[in-house]
């Protein structure tokens, strides 16, 4: 969903950066779909210093704010300038660090002339392009497509995760689910002996070898009801399993039918600042065949979900927190 990209050392020599439009289009792309991967030897202050002498003064503040607000990750690895490689296969090996390398026109031409050059590697999803060609990036175009394209009927869970959620989860700390029928679906699947959608979800999260803060908001009826007791027993058992390695805590919030009818009829999953609306919610990961459903990802600032979460935390029917059992 998100594109991991890196800035080549020669990126700052690009004449395209002299225009305000190129800079703003690039920063917009980064904000919506990008994860900037910095090499071990790259520092934000130095990058801004290099940019200051190249870009129009009007967009310098935009760059500063982008480094503060957008996703920017410091790698423990480093790599050479693209023009210092003698074979494209050497550059292609950088695919384990990032997927899109962005440079300037002269270096881009040099790269295209290297032995074994390919414009896009389908196997590793790797590409190198001139910043002026950002609009035709295979990876950024795929990110844009996957942010609005439907999930097709019978889609494989692994493919759904790879296409829609992988890089979102990889760079996220807090995940919030709003789904009226989430608790009900867990109870139904558990009673039928099926693996629940949340177990599939937590299994996917395990691969990142980090712990998430998870909040699940659903209709769970009154405190001490049969529904409340069954859900609490289910998550108490989850907290004792291997799946507990995927979370710092799970917070359950039960809201009324009225809350969902008036404020949150749709189903959402938010990953930090990104919000995904999904027709059937987390049940897309159920073990039975799912129907085709709509999917859309937007930045949190364009969504009412933060407000809905705030209202959900006020006067819940009941609330329960689970920590991994030692």
ROROVEX-924962 format. One line per field, with one value per residue (C-alpha): residue number from 1; x, y, z; residue in one letter. Coordinates in nm, 4 decimals. Layout:
# ROROVEX-924962
nr = [NUM,...];
xx = [X,...];
yy = [Y,...];
zz = [Z,...];
rest = [A,...];
***
This chain:
# ROROVEX-924962
nr = [1,2,3,4,5,6,7,8,9,10,11,12,13,14,15,16,17,18,19,20,21,22,23,24,25,26,27,28,29,30,31,32,33,34,35,36,37,38,39,40,41,42,43,44,45,46,47,48,49,50,51,52,53,54,55,56,57,58,59,60,61,62,63,64,65,66,67,68,69,70,71,72,73,74,75,76,77,78,79,80,81,82,83,84,85,86,87,88,89,90,91,92,93,94,95,96,97,98,99,100,101,102,103,104,105,106,107,108,109,110,111,112,113,114,115,116,117,118,119,120,121,122,123,124,125,126,127,128,129,130,131,132,133,134,135,136,137,138,139,140,141,142,143,144,145,146,147,148,149,150,151,152,153,154,155,156,157,158,159,160,161,162,163,164,165,166,167,168,169,170,171,172,173,174,175,176,177,178,179,180,181,182,183,184,185,186,187,188,189,190,191,192,193,194,195,196,197,198,199,200,201,202,203,204,205,206,207,208,209,210,211,212,213,214,215,216,217,218,219,220,221,222,223,224,225,226,227,228,229,230,231,232,233,234,235,236,237,238,239,240,241,242,243,244,245,246,247,248,249,250,251,252,253,254,255,256,257,258,259,260,261,262,263,264,265,266,267,268,269,270,271,272,273,274,275,276,277,278,279,280,281,282,283,284,285,286,287,288,289,290,291,292,293,294,295,296,297,298,299,300,301,302,303,304,305,306,307,308,309,310,311,312,313,314,315,316,317,318,319,320,321,322,323,324,325,326];
xx = [0.0000,0.2742,0.5880,0.9282,1.1566,1.5062,1.6705,1.9926,2.2803,2.2485,1.8776,1.9668,2.1290,1.8022,1.7005,1.3404,1.3633,1.3871,1.0109,0.7580,0.5221,0.7721,0.8503,0.4890,0.3782,0.6595,0.5825,0.2138,0.2994,0.5227,0.2513,-0.0227,0.1629,0.5313,0.7822,1.1195,1.4065,1.7236,2.0590,2.2713,2.4890,2.1989,2.0880,1.7762,1.9594,2.2127,1.9372,1.7575,2.0834,2.1370,1.7795,1.7942,2.0428,1.8368,1.4652,1.2474,1.2348,0.8547,0.8717,1.1576,0.9149,0.7058,1.0072,1.0765,0.7161,0.7222,1.0183,0.8247,0.4869,0.5472,0.6864,1.0659,1.2706,1.6437,1.7968,2.0899,2.2245,2.3980,2.4458,2.6478,2.5298,2.3584,2.6176,2.8930,2.7568,2.8847,2.6057,2.2342,2.2157,2.4155,2.1574,1.8797,2.0202,1.9097,1.5496,1.5668,1.6129,1.3666,1.1605,1.1877,1.5109,1.4687,1.7475,1.8006,1.8008,2.1726,2.2073,1.8822,2.0232,2.3454,2.1475,1.9452,2.2698,2.4087,2.4406,2.1358,1.9148,1.5379,1.2900,1.0934,1.1699,0.8445,1.0041,1.1293,0.9095,1.2209,1.2686,1.4947,1.3554,1.4122,1.2203,1.0580,0.9060,0.7409,0.3962,0.4814,0.6396,0.5170,0.5184,0.3484,0.0849,0.0240,-0.0070,-0.2657,-0.4566,-0.4596,-0.5858,-0.9151,-0.9576,-1.2071,-1.1130,-1.2357,-1.4538,-1.2572,-0.9326,-0.6551,-0.5891,-0.2160,-0.2687,-0.5159,-0.2614,0.0275,-0.1690,-0.3641,-0.2034,0.1595,0.3473,0.0740,0.1282,0.5047,0.5309,0.2420,0.2225,-0.1489,-0.4307,-0.7986,-1.0948,-1.4531,-1.6852,-2.0318,-2.0361,-1.6767,-1.7629,-2.0627,-1.8540,-1.5933,-1.8611,-2.0179,-1.6843,-1.5648,-1.8798,-1.8452,-1.4813,-1.3527,-1.0387,-1.1540,-1.0641,-0.8819,-0.6597,-0.5680,-0.5067,-0.2810,-0.0907,-0.0090,0.1101,0.3547,0.5801,0.6900,0.8479,0.7147,0.4219,0.1160,-0.1397,-0.4762,-0.8225,-1.1355,-1.4669,-1.7812,-2.1323,-2.0819,-2.4049,-2.4158,-2.1512,-2.1890,-2.4132,-2.3498,-2.1905,-1.9579,-1.8492,-1.7844,-1.5790,-1.3705,-1.3025,-1.1953,-0.9431,-0.8205,-0.7262,-0.5637,-0.3447,-0.1990,-0.1038,0.1801,-0.0377,0.0234,0.3706,0.1998,0.0610,0.1496,-0.2173,-0.5627,-0.8359,-1.1956,-1.4768,-1.8447,-2.0861,-2.4603,-2.6476,-2.7473,-2.3824,-2.3134,-2.6381,-2.5811,-2.2016,-2.0235,-2.2372,-1.9378,-1.6419,-1.2939,-0.9411,-0.6944,-0.3171,-0.1749,-0.2569,-0.4147,-0.7793,-0.9103,-1.2836,-1.3764,-1.7222,-1.7236,-1.4574,-1.2077,-1.4235,-1.2422,-0.9954,-1.2570,-1.1917,-1.5012,-1.5150,-1.5728,-1.7735,-1.6322,-1.6132,-1.5189,-1.1975,-1.0645,-0.7657,-0.7343,-0.5238,-0.6765,-0.7169,-0.9745,-1.1741,-1.4230,-1.2864,-1.0769,-1.3934,-1.5835,-1.3100,-1.3194,-1.6971,-1.6585,-1.4298,-1.6936,-1.9434,-1.8886,-2.1192,-1.8022,-1.4292,-1.1597,-0.7831,-0.5701,-0.1946,0.0172,0.0316,0.3826];
yy = [0.0000,0.2468,0.2894,0.2703,0.5121,0.6577,0.9764,0.9251,1.1589,1.3181,1.3847,1.7295,1.8237,1.7909,2.0992,1.9831,2.0873,2.4506,2.4555,2.4860,2.2452,1.9559,1.9990,2.0214,1.7293,1.5187,1.6099,1.5394,1.1952,1.1248,1.2318,1.0206,0.7036,0.7226,0.6031,0.7767,0.5421,0.7265,0.5522,0.5260,0.8076,1.0414,1.3098,1.5238,1.8468,1.7847,1.7033,2.0269,2.2174,2.0715,2.1467,2.5057,2.5990,2.4379,2.4743,2.7873,2.9539,2.9221,2.5412,2.5089,2.5224,2.2562,2.0242,2.0925,2.0140,1.6990,1.5623,1.6319,1.4950,1.2282,0.8796,0.8889,0.5880,0.5750,0.2550,0.0766,0.0223,0.2521,0.2499,0.4334,0.6988,0.5271,0.6633,0.4777,0.1371,-0.0404,-0.2968,-0.2536,-0.5853,-0.4194,-0.1428,-0.4003,-0.5630,-0.2536,-0.3774,-0.5182,-0.1602,0.0310,-0.0216,0.3107,0.5025,0.8663,1.0583,1.3310,1.3248,1.2690,0.9891,0.8344,0.8250,0.6672,0.3984,0.3161,0.2535,0.0054,-0.3660,-0.5714,-0.2644,-0.3153,-0.0324,-0.2267,-0.5586,-0.7516,-1.0003,-0.7465,-0.4459,-0.2305,0.0798,0.3825,0.7015,1.0722,1.2923,1.4568,1.1152,1.0661,1.0567,0.7374,0.5460,0.1851,0.1633,0.4935,0.4228,0.0831,0.2473,0.4850,0.2026,-0.0219,0.2654,0.2742,-0.0638,-0.3295,-0.6526,-0.9196,-1.2153,-1.5149,-1.3186,-1.5003,-1.3653,-1.3455,-1.1418,-0.9111,-0.8466,-0.7889,-0.5534,-0.3574,-0.3727,-0.4881,-0.1576,0.0146,-0.2263,-0.2285,0.1411,0.1634,0.1569,0.2078,0.0186,0.0950,-0.1049,0.0245,-0.2582,-0.3035,-0.6785,-0.7605,-0.9092,-1.0946,-1.2510,-1.3692,-1.5433,-1.7078,-1.8314,-1.9568,-2.1591,-2.3179,-2.4050,-2.1745,-1.9660,-1.6116,-1.3134,-1.1466,-1.4536,-1.4296,-1.0561,-1.1045,-1.3788,-1.1332,-0.8786,-1.1288,-1.1067,-0.7513,-0.8616,-0.5630,-0.4968,-0.2944,-0.1054,-0.2419,-0.0976,-0.2851,-0.0961,-0.3003,-0.3714,-0.5941,-0.5444,-0.4607,-0.5472,-0.9017,-1.0034,-1.3368,-1.1484,-0.9588,-1.2708,-1.4723,-1.1961,-1.1429,-1.5159,-1.5255,-1.2424,-1.3735,-1.6940,-1.4959,-1.3148,-1.6511,-1.7680,-1.7003,-1.4300,-1.2154,-1.1394,-0.9091,-0.6568,-0.4358,-0.4227,-0.4871,-0.2470,-0.3580,-0.1017,-0.1956,0.0607,0.0662,-0.0130,0.3538,0.4649,0.2571,0.3492,0.7220,0.7586,0.4531,0.2365,0.1805,-0.0318,0.1107,0.0103,0.2899,0.2476,0.5541,0.8393,0.6231,0.5129,0.2176,0.1756,-0.1850,-0.3175,-0.6246,-0.4991,-0.7476,-1.0391,-1.0144,-1.2443,-1.5052,-1.8631,-1.8732,-1.7236,-1.3483,-1.1489,-0.8642,-0.5555,-0.1915,-0.0613,0.2889,0.4333,0.8023,1.0143,1.0508,1.4260,1.3535,1.1157,1.1494,0.8339,1.0206,1.1978,0.8676,0.7063,0.9951,0.9540,0.5760,0.6216,0.8266,0.6297,0.2821,-0.0011,-0.1690,-0.1487,-0.4081,-0.4061,-0.7133,-0.7400,-1.0340,-1.3003,-1.3861];
zz = [0.0000,0.0941,-0.1170,0.0508,-0.1327,-0.0972,-0.2217,-0.4152,-0.3270,-0.6712,-0.6139,-0.4845,-0.8158,-1.0070,-1.2020,-1.1607,-0.7941,-0.9044,-0.9617,-0.6812,-0.8580,-0.8669,-0.4978,-0.3883,-0.6040,-0.4620,-0.1002,-0.1572,-0.2952,0.0031,0.2468,0.0894,-0.0060,0.0852,0.3433,0.3089,0.3949,0.4957,0.4696,0.7822,0.6473,0.5619,0.8069,0.7834,0.8694,0.5920,0.3430,0.4268,0.3916,0.0440,-0.0546,0.0665,-0.2012,-0.4767,-0.4173,-0.4234,-0.0797,-0.0789,-0.0497,0.1999,0.4937,0.3203,0.3215,0.6905,0.7823,0.5680,0.7638,1.0840,0.9737,0.7079,0.7614,0.7613,0.8735,0.9460,0.8120,0.9719,0.6211,0.3753,-0.0011,-0.2606,-0.5022,-0.7964,-1.0399,-0.8486,-0.9487,-1.2611,-1.3003,-1.2423,-1.0596,-0.7785,-0.7490,-0.7699,-0.4564,-0.2661,-0.2925,0.0596,0.1897,-0.0318,-0.3485,-0.5343,-0.5757,-0.6759,-0.8433,-1.1069,-1.4875,-1.5577,-1.3045,-1.4245,-1.7774,-1.6444,-1.4613,-1.7729,-1.9586,-1.7053,-1.7894,-1.6864,-1.6524,-1.6341,-1.5863,-1.3247,-1.1583,-1.1213,-0.8840,-0.6284,-0.7215,-0.7551,-0.9691,-1.0101,-1.1598,-1.2080,-0.9628,-1.2642,-1.3493,-1.0103,-1.1701,-1.3623,-1.0755,-1.0836,-0.7058,-0.6290,-0.8941,-0.7355,-0.3932,-0.5334,-0.7020,-0.3950,-0.1806,-0.3723,-0.5440,-0.4317,-0.2622,-0.5009,-0.4062,-0.2825,-0.2475,-0.0660,0.2841,0.2188,-0.0991,0.0734,0.3453,0.1048,-0.1201,0.1386,0.4812,0.4794,0.4695,0.6707,0.9597,0.9148,1.0053,1.2532,1.6314,1.7050,1.5312,1.5944,1.4646,1.4531,1.3570,1.5005,1.4336,1.5305,1.8724,1.7311,1.4530,1.7035,1.9088,1.6025,1.4619,1.8013,1.8599,1.5158,1.5811,1.3073,1.3263,1.3928,1.1789,1.4680,1.5103,1.1416,1.1857,1.4887,1.3067,1.0285,1.2849,1.4337,1.1266,1.2128,1.5400,1.7307,1.9619,1.8625,2.0703,1.9577,2.0201,1.9116,1.9280,1.8712,1.9976,2.3015,2.4988,2.8677,3.1245,3.2639,2.9747,2.8031,2.5134,2.7468,2.9317,2.6145,2.4510,2.7639,2.7927,2.4279,2.4615,2.7934,2.6119,2.3264,2.5796,2.6859,2.3362,2.0943,1.9389,2.2488,2.1099,1.8591,2.1075,2.4024,2.4921,2.3534,2.4579,2.4065,2.4044,2.3901,2.2486,2.1971,1.8806,1.8661,1.8563,1.5458,1.3746,1.4171,1.4085,1.2792,1.0563,0.8264,0.9364,0.9699,1.0606,1.1292,1.1206,1.2955,1.0560,0.7816,0.7866,0.5852,0.5273,0.4503,0.3693,0.5985,0.8395,0.9789,0.8624,0.5279,0.7043,0.7928,0.6899,0.4679,0.1182,0.1252,-0.1257,-0.3312,-0.1139,-0.1390,0.0143,0.0578,0.2397,0.3282,0.5574,0.9018,0.8496,0.5767,0.7968,1.0835,1.2490,1.5128,1.6311,1.6366,1.8472,2.0956,2.1303,2.1636,2.4645,2.6433,2.8515,2.7024,2.8091,2.9256,2.8606,2.9140,2.8653,2.8006,2.8408,2.7272,2.9976,3.1116];
rest = [X,X,X,X,X,X,X,X,X,X,X,X,X,X,X,X,X,X,X,X,X,X,X,X,X,X,X,X,X,X,X,X,X,X,X,X,X,X,X,X,X,X,X,X,X,X,X,X,X,X,X,X,X,X,X,X,X,X,X,X,X,X,X,X,X,X,X,X,X,X,X,X,X,X,X,X,X,X,X,X,X,X,X,X,X,X,X,X,X,X,X,X,X,X,X,X,X,X,X,X,X,X,X,X,X,X,X,X,X,X,X,X,X,X,X,X,X,X,X,X,X,X,X,X,X,X,X,X,X,X,X,X,X,X,X,X,X,X,X,X,X,X,X,X,X,X,X,X,X,X,X,X,X,X,X,X,X,X,X,X,X,X,X,X,X,X,X,X,X,X,X,X,X,X,X,X,X,X,X,X,X,X,X,X,X,X,X,X,X,X,X,X,X,X,X,X,X,X,X,X,X,X,X,X,X,X,X,X,X,X,X,X,X,X,X,X,X,X,X,X,X,X,X,X,X,X,X,X,X,X,X,X,X,X,X,X,X,X,X,X,X,X,X,X,X,X,X,X,X,X,X,X,X,X,X,X,X,X,X,X,X,X,X,X,X,X,X,X,X,X,X,X,X,X,X,X,X,X,X,X,X,X,X,X,X,X,X,X,X,X,X,X,X,X,X,X,X,X,X,X,X,X,X,X,X,X,X,X,X,X,X,X,X,X,X,X,X,X,X,X,X,X,X,X,X,X];
***
